[in-house]
Amino acid sequence: MKAWDLELSPTARRDHPDALGWCFGLPPGIAPGQWPLDPNTGYPMQHGFTLRLPEGYAAPGSDVHAIAFFGTPADQNDGGPVITPGVRDVILSPEATAPADADLRVLWEQARGAHPRLHRMWDILDLAWAVVPLTEDEFDGPPCPVPETHDLAILRGVPRPGWLDGGSALATWRFHGDWALTRPEAGRRVTRTILATARANDPNAGKKPVASWDVNSGGYVDAFDPDTFEILDWAKGFGPNHLGGTMMPSQGIPPGVGPAYIEFGEDFGGWNFGGGNAQLDLRSYAFDWAQ
């Protein structure tokens, strides 16, 4: 099991030999009716990235080949969720009988048609996140159009997320500026290819991240000097977006994250982590972020 640094390329094609997927754009292989909705707003969740899992990162015996990650867009996270009254229960717990309200009925139908592998997560601010695990056929499938639920009148009481009109790449640039990515074209299909480079000298590849003060039976090596708290020389070249290996959390190592995980920053899909980063376990889908 290797650790991999991940880089967003504005020019590389998806058939590049080092490509593992893409950020922004659209998820592949699912139907519009399977696009997860944000239970807080009712809008379709922003697709952040689709990632093919390298060897050792999927659960043994699983037919999961990749994941599509969705979340709360940066412009709808101002320290807490934006709320559309009445939509949460319809999306999270659709009853057997359709709601009387026509708009809620559309959201109810979308929720009942959710992808069978959809996994939802929540953070400490009650913001919504989701993963759709993908088979190989789904990963190789066509881009999924955004469901038309985003034009419902009931949703107009909260700000419309910018990615729906300009695409998530442009929305990310508008929120974060040039530090995140160079200005992209407008469009929902605009992407950045994810290129992977194997880390040649990461002593923690294949190991569960463990805080230095915890009991460590797996041999995980802390990247920081215990006296000065400065990063050690062997870890200085590691990229901020990566698969497995040495974790560099903005705060502590989140619970439930094993050796098969991805760590990523705000640029990797277009999020507002308060300047911090996130960690997602690629088997259990335990998720957390901190600033």
GIVEN-V357513 format. One record per residue. N is the residue number from 0. PHI is phi in whole degrees, 0 to 359 (NA if undefined). NEAR is the number of other C-alpha atoms within 10 Angstrom. Layout:
N:PHI:NEAR
N:PHI:NEAR
//
This chain:
0:NA:14
1:259:21
2:261:28
3:229:23
4:279:21
5:243:25
6:232:19
7:267:22
8:248:17
9:279:14
10:241:9
11:292:15
12:278:17
13:290:17
14:269:10
15:301:12
16:300:10
17:260:16
18:282:21
19:245:19
20:152:25
21:205:27
22:260:26
23:67:29
24:64:24
25:238:24
26:284:32
27:260:19
28:74:17
29:254:20
30:270:18
31:306:20
32:289:21
33:258:19
34:293:25
35:293:29
36:264:29
37:282:25
38:294:25
39:277:22
40:252:27
41:92:26
42:288:26
43:302:22
44:292:25
45:285:32
46:284:29
47:267:27
48:201:25
49:241:28
50:226:23
51:284:21
52:271:17
53:293:17
54:303:11
55:93:12
56:264:23
57:272:21
58:296:14
59:304:9
60:80:6
61:278:9
62:265:12
63:287:21
64:252:21
65:199:24
66:227:23
67:248:24
68:252:23
69:234:26
70:196:25
71:282:26
72:295:25
73:302:23
74:280:19
75:244:20
76:232:16
77:240:11
78:86:12
79:172:12
80:281:16
81:275:18
82:240:18
83:258:19
84:303:14
85:92:14
86:268:23
87:298:18
88:297:13
89:295:22
90:277:23
91:277:16
92:223:11
93:295:19
94:287:12
95:292:8
96:261:8
97:292:15
98:297:16
99:288:8
100:294:9
101:296:13
102:291:16
103:297:21
104:294:16
105:296:16
106:295:26
107:300:23
108:296:16
109:298:22
110:295:21
111:289:17
112:263:15
113:303:19
114:302:19
115:297:9
116:258:11
117:307:15
118:235:16
119:258:19
120:228:15
121:228:14
122:256:13
123:294:10
124:269:11
125:73:13
126:277:20
127:261:21
128:220:24
129:203:23
130:233:22
131:246:24
132:293:25
133:242:26
134:284:17
135:298:13
136:296:11
137:293:19
138:300:23
139:274:13
140:280:14
141:286:14
142:299:17
143:270:18
144:296:16
145:292:20
146:296:17
147:285:12
148:300:20
149:289:18
150:261:12
151:292:15
152:297:10
153:297:19
154:273:20
155:283:13
156:280:11
157:237:15
158:301:13
159:282:16
160:297:22
161:297:19
162:294:24
163:295:17
164:257:13
165:257:19
166:91:24
167:287:32
168:294:30
169:293:26
170:298:26
171:294:29
172:296:18
173:294:16
174:277:16
175:256:18
176:85:14
177:290:11
178:293:8
179:277:19
180:191:18
181:293:12
182:302:14
183:270:19
184:289:13
185:278:15
186:144:17
187:290:20
188:265:18
189:289:20
190:227:28
191:232:25
192:290:27
193:269:26
194:256:21
195:248:21
196:234:16
197:292:14
198:282:19
199:279:10
200:226:14
201:268:19
202:289:19
203:256:21
204:299:21
205:81:21
206:247:19
207:288:22
208:297:28
209:222:23
210:296:15
211:299:13
212:270:7
213:272:7
214:295:9
215:237:13
216:263:8
217:262:12
218:80:13
219:294:19
220:251:17
221:289:20
222:273:21
223:242:15
224:296:11
225:293:11
226:265:6
227:260:8
228:64:9
229:273:11
230:292:14
231:284:13
232:302:10
233:293:11
234:255:17
235:291:10
236:268:10
237:285:19
238:283:17
239:288:17
240:257:24
241:199:25
242:253:31
243:63:29
244:75:29
245:287:25
246:269:26
247:236:24
248:290:19
249:295:15
250:235:12
251:272:12
252:289:18
253:289:20
254:291:13
255:85:14
256:261:22
257:259:19
258:291:23
259:264:28
260:215:27
261:239:24
262:246:26
263:209:22
264:257:22
265:294:20
266:288:23
267:273:26
268:124:29
269:98:29
270:238:27
271:243:24
272:258:18
273:62:14
274:86:12
275:261:16
276:214:24
277:229:24
278:227:27
279:228:23
280:285:22
281:270:24
282:243:18
283:270:15
284:66:18
285:300:19
286:217:23
287:198:21
288:218:23
289:208:18
290:258:12
//
